[in-house]
Amino acid sequence: MRLAVMQPYFLPYIGYFQLMAAVDKFVIYDDVNFIKRGWVNRNRILLYGRAHSIVIPLQSASQNRRINEIELVSERSWRTRMLKTVRHAYSKAPQFENVFALVSTIVNFDEDNLSRYLFNTLKSIRDYLGIKTELVPTSAIYANRSLKGQTRILDICRRERASVYLNLSGGEELYGEDIFCADGVALRFLAPPEIRYRQFGDSFQPNLSIVDVLMFNPIKKITSIFLPT
């Protein structure tokens, strides 16, 4: 069984879903400390030919609090503003109608807990892309917060009886192959191919939110070319 463990991100870039599609089970690692100005509650879309940030406003977010302990702000006007920005950015994109309906449902999801809100985001996009991977909604079920770093990841692998642990190539420095191998788990890294597609202009803005990929590409192209399993 192939396993991946990742923090939940808001409308993450396609590499996140390439990793998800490449494993059998994907653990949402949400009982770790929140990182300010990271990707947990923000991402980037294409606006006026440039990368533009969209952000979920949070209550009392702190790096001393875990992701699953943080709440969204109670007022809902930010959701309307965010959707207005997305509409303005992509109203002329070829896949706008279907994708905007998906994004609207995601943004307007009636949940104030950040972890549960993000889980719905990831599940909704997984289903839209037709990815069959099982999502484990919270890492808290493993009751192993006393462990740190790769020791904790390896413990999750043991509990899930994983034979392969897969991570994105950017995490190679965090893990030791010998430690995983000694426990019967093969450590592998996914290096997704470069993704390029036509946006509005001649220049290309890479590594934007999955929203950008969806707006410019039909599902069949994404699943057959961008998400090889």
C-alpha positions in Angstrom: 0.0 0.0 0.0 1.3 3.4 -1.0 0.9 6.2 1.5 1.5 10.0 1.5 1.2 12.5 4.4 0.7 16.2 3.7 -0.6 19.2 5.6 -3.9 20.6 4.2 -3.5 23.5 1.8 -6.1 25.8 0.3 -6.7 25.1 -3.4 -3.2 23.8 -3.7 -1.1 23.6 -6.9 -1.4 20.5 -9.2 1.7 18.9 -7.7 -0.4 18.2 -4.5 -2.9 16.3 -6.5 -0.3 14.5 -8.6 1.0 13.1 -5.2 -2.6 12.3 -4.1 -3.3 10.4 -7.3 0.0 8.4 -7.0 -0.9 6.8 -3.7 -3.6 4.5 -2.2 -4.1 6.5 1.0 -3.5 10.2 1.6 -3.3 11.4 5.3 -4.2 15.0 6.0 -1.6 16.1 8.5 -3.6 18.7 10.4 -2.5 18.4 14.0 0.8 20.2 13.4 1.6 23.8 14.0 0.1 26.4 11.7 2.7 28.4 9.7 1.8 32.0 9.0 2.1 33.2 5.4 2.4 29.6 4.2 0.0 27.7 1.9 -2.5 26.4 4.5 -4.9 29.3 4.1 -3.8 31.0 0.9 -2.9 30.4 -2.7 -2.4 32.3 -6.0 -4.5 32.7 -9.1 -3.8 34.6 -12.4 -5.0 38.2 -12.4 -4.0 40.7 -15.0 -1.3 38.4 -16.1 0.3 38.1 -12.7 0.1 35.9 -9.7 -2.5 37.2 -7.2 -3.0 35.9 -3.7 -6.4 34.8 -2.3 -6.5 34.3 1.4 -8.9 32.7 4.0 -9.0 35.2 6.9 -8.6 33.4 10.3 -9.3 34.1 13.9 -6.3 34.3 16.2 -4.0 32.3 13.9 -0.7 31.6 15.5 2.3 29.4 14.9 1.8 28.2 18.5 -1.6 26.7 17.5 -2.3 23.5 15.5 -4.1 23.7 12.2 -7.1 21.8 13.5 -7.5 24.3 16.4 -7.9 27.4 14.2 -11.2 28.9 13.1 -12.2 31.0 10.1 -13.4 34.5 10.8 -17.1 34.5 11.6 -18.2 37.2 9.0 -18.8 35.8 5.6 -18.2 38.8 3.3 -14.7 37.6 2.5 -16.2 34.6 0.6 -18.2 37.0 -1.7 -15.1 39.1 -2.3 -12.9 36.1 -3.1 -15.5 34.7 -5.6 -15.8 38.1 -7.2 -12.0 38.1 -7.7 -12.0 34.6 -9.2 -14.9 35.6 -11.5 -13.0 38.7 -12.6 -9.8 36.7 -13.2 -11.3 33.8 -15.2 -14.6 34.8 -16.6 -13.2 34.4 -20.2 -11.3 31.2 -19.4 -12.6 28.2 -21.6 -13.7 26.1 -18.6 -15.1 28.9 -16.5 -18.7 27.9 -16.0 -18.1 24.4 -14.6 -15.0 25.4 -12.6 -16.5 28.5 -11.1 -19.5 26.5 -9.9 -17.1 24.1 -8.2 -15.0 26.9 -6.6 -18.2 28.6 -5.4 -19.4 25.5 -3.6 -15.9 25.1 -2.0 -15.6 28.7 -0.9 -19.1 28.8 0.5 -18.9 25.6 2.4 -20.6 26.1 5.7 -17.8 25.3 8.1 -15.7 27.5 10.5 -13.0 25.0 11.5 -10.0 25.5 9.3 -9.1 21.8 9.1 -12.6 20.6 8.3 -13.0 23.4 5.7 -9.7 22.4 4.0 -10.6 18.8 4.1 -13.8 19.5 2.2 -11.8 21.6 -0.3 -9.4 18.7 -1.0 -12.1 16.1 -1.2 -14.2 18.2 -3.6 -11.3 18.7 -6.0 -10.3 15.0 -5.7 -13.8 14.0 -6.7 -14.0 16.5 -9.5 -10.7 15.1 -10.9 -11.9 11.5 -10.5 -9.0 10.6 -8.2 -9.9 7.4 -6.2 -7.4 7.8 -3.4 -8.7 7.5 0.1 -8.3 10.6 2.2 -7.8 10.2 6.0 -9.4 13.4 7.4 -7.2 13.9 10.4 -3.8 12.8 11.6 -5.1 13.1 15.2 -6.5 9.6 15.0 -3.0 8.2 15.3 -2.5 9.6 18.8 1.3 10.0 18.2 1.9 13.7 18.7 4.7 12.9 21.1 6.8 11.7 18.1 8.5 14.2 15.8 9.6 14.5 12.2 10.2 11.3 10.2 9.7 9.2 13.3 6.1 10.2 13.4 5.6 9.7 9.7 7.1 6.2 10.0 4.7 5.4 12.8 1.8 6.4 10.6 3.2 4.1 7.9 3.4 1.2 10.4 -0.2 1.8 11.6 -1.5 1.9 8.0 0.7 -1.1 7.0 2.2 0.9 4.2 4.9 -0.7 2.0 5.8 2.6 0.3 5.9 6.1 1.6 5.8 8.7 -1.2 6.6 12.4 -0.9 7.2 15.3 -3.3 10.8 15.6 -4.3 11.2 18.9 -2.3 11.1 16.8 0.9 14.1 14.7 0.2 16.3 16.3 2.9 13.7 15.6 5.6 13.9 11.8 5.4 16.5 9.0 5.7 16.0 6.1 3.4 17.8 3.7 5.7 15.5 4.4 8.6 12.4 3.7 6.5 14.0 0.6 4.9 14.9 -0.9 8.3 11.2 -0.8 9.1 10.2 -2.4 5.8 8.9 0.8 4.1 10.3 1.9 0.8 10.9 5.6 0.7 10.1 7.2 -2.7 9.9 10.8 -4.0 7.7 12.1 -6.8 9.2 14.6 -9.2 6.2 15.8 -11.3 7.0 16.7 -14.9 6.8 20.4 -15.7 3.3 21.5 -16.4 2.6 24.1 -19.1 -0.6 25.1 -20.8 -2.0 28.1 -22.6 -3.3 30.8 -20.3 -4.5 34.2 -21.6 -1.3 35.6 -22.9 2.0 34.4 -24.4 3.8 34.3 -21.1 3.1 31.4 -18.6 2.7 31.8 -14.8 3.6 28.4 -13.2 2.7 26.8 -9.9 -0.6 28.6 -9.4 -3.6 27.1 -7.6 -5.3 24.1 -9.1 -8.0 26.5 -10.0 -5.8 27.9 -12.8 -5.2 24.5 -14.2 -8.9 23.7 -14.1 -10.0 26.9 -15.7 -7.8 26.4 -18.8 -7.8 22.7 -19.4 -10.6 20.1 -19.9 -10.8 17.3 -17.3 -9.8 14.7 -19.9 -6.5 16.4 -20.6 -5.8 16.9 -16.9 -6.4 13.3 -15.9 -4.6 11.8 -18.9 -1.6 14.1 -19.1 -1.1 16.0 -15.9 -2.2 13.3 -13.4 -0.4 10.0 -14.5 -0.7 7.3 -11.8 
